[in-house]
């Protein structure tokens, strides 16, 4: 019921992306089939866009990332309803 997914880019306006279109399509289908989607991404992925769009940020429930993420980004994500876990 839970999907743990890695991505190449997380953009606050554009959403989640990867560098491979086929992978993006597969990821989108897996998100649709899961009850909870958890994104695993280090802080270097924020503000980047890959070629293939996976989904919007409101399609996911949680992001787990490292402590180098900015407080502004955490606040923006939480205001969108995304739980952010910093480890």
N, C-alpha and C positions, 0 to 999 in steps of 0.2 A: 504493500500500500504506500510505501515511501520510496521516492526516487531521489537518489543522490547523484548530482550531475555537475560536471566540470564544464566551464565555458571559456572562450578566448577573450570575450569582451563584455563589460557591463557598462552601459551608457544610460544615465538617468532619463534621457529623452527617447532614445531609440530602443532600449531594452537589452535582451541577451543575444549574443551572437557567437558564431564560430567561424573558422576560416574555410569550412567545407560545406557546400550546399546540401549534399546528401546527408551528412551528419546532422545538419540543422533540421531537415525534414524528419529524420528518425527521432531526434530529441523532442521535437514538437509532438509527435505521436505518443512518445513515452510520457510526456507531461500530461497529455490528455487522458491517459489511462491510469495515472497515479492519483492517489488521494491527497498526497502532500509532496510538494517538490522542494528539495533543499539543495541550494547551489553551494558548491565548494569552490572558492576562488580566493587567491591571495590578492592583496591590495593593489598589485600592479595591473590587474585586469580592469579596474575601474577607470572610466573615462576613455575606454578603447572600444572600437567597433571592428568586428570581423566581417567577412564577406557575406556569410549566410545568417539571416535573422532567425532566431529560435522562437522568441516570444516577447511579449511585453512584461514589464516588471510586476504588473498586477496579476499575472498568471502563476506566480510563485509565492510560497509562504515564508521561506527563510533563506538567509545567506549566512554561511559560516566563512569568516575571513580572519586575517591577521591584524595585529594591533597598529599597523601603519595606515589604516584607513582613516580618512579625515572625519572629524566630528560633523562637519557640514554634510558629508555624504551619508553618514549614519542617520542623521536627523531627516534628511530628504527621503531616504528609503523607508524609515519608520513612519513618516507622514503618508507614505503610499500604502501602508499596511503590511510592509515586509519586515519580519522579525530579523534583526541582525545580531549574530553571535560572534563576538570577537575573542579569539583564543591566542 
